[in-house]
């Protein structure tokens, strides 16, 4: 290098005092660094963030990634690592994963998720395996797993759910009719009636004995 002692000329085959490296040694990448109004060439073993190494017969160069929010890329249009807060998916960077894909938080990647089918119709309203004899029961609907997730650590959404329902047939045919529980007032009223009846009966008996 023309200016070997100068740190800016490290790895250069030719170097300018003002503009830095002009040509790099074999296997190194030429990177044109800009600082304000000034720019100068550097020879690097690997390209900095936002650039990828492009090898050509003439000279290896650091070319800028053309993918938005990309930190490092394999080629001009394929990102290998996204900036902080973005998920990598098929060479692009996203704030959130596309439909049908889920995020792997540790790797900040989008992978195929668990795919489920449509919900079935609600089933018969029942309780204790009976479709009668109660006022309220439960009805259930289900859906099938169409495609399992790419990784076992990714959970599938629920495939069954139930809800409260009112039975169409309250009383079972041929069965005993369920009587509603008596309240305390009804019990007290019945007790008073029994006491009055017993008292009247005792008075009648006493009257009959006197008349005899």
Secondary structure, 3 states (H helix, E strand, C coil): CCCCCCHHHCCEEEEECCCEEEEECCCCEEEEEEECCEEEEEEECCCCCCEEEECCCCCCEEEECCCCCEEEEEECCEEEEECCCCEEECCEEECCCCCCEEEECCCCEEEECCEECCCCCCCCCEECCECCCCCEEEEEEECCEEECCCCCCCCCCCCEEEEEEECCCCCCCCCCCCCCCCCHHHHHHHHHHHHHHHHHHHHHHHHHHHHC
